[in-house]
């Protein structure tokens, strides 16, 4: 049994990064396995939801805040207006001070620097005004998980909730559902 079995959650950001590198091939193989499973997307999503709820209930994001250090949320117009209002400056001032265009191939704006400029003592200082990407993170609650597994694999080395949920899915789905031989 792995030391990071469901009862032993991995939460250390350095360990997450290390295990993400070590398990990259395994994670991609599991992704391919999920795509071939002879069951509905709804059933897989229900298993993701069940696993996510269990893991989320045992992890305090404010002890980590690694997403705020490592990720670059894409900011829409609504996000920028909301953040500008929360910081008491104009949209123009906010844009000049905090954001830049997303890298080539992506649309929208991102924060100029990481960690997030609003991260204070592992907490979001503008929590009620946080961007949509942050509100939705780690995006595991969204439908059609199988179609978004690349995103989960990317976040696996960043977020303890993603890491432990993905590992829990490997355990649950590989045990309960066997691929059909064809």
Secondary structure by P-SEA (a helix, b strand, c coil): ccccccccccccaaaaaaaaaaaaaaaaaaaaaaaaccccaaaaaaaaaaaaaaaaaaccccccccccccbbbbbcaaaaaaaaaaacccaaaaaaccccccccccccccccccccccccccccccccccccccccccccccccccccaaaaaaaccccaaaaaaaaaaaaaaaaccccccc
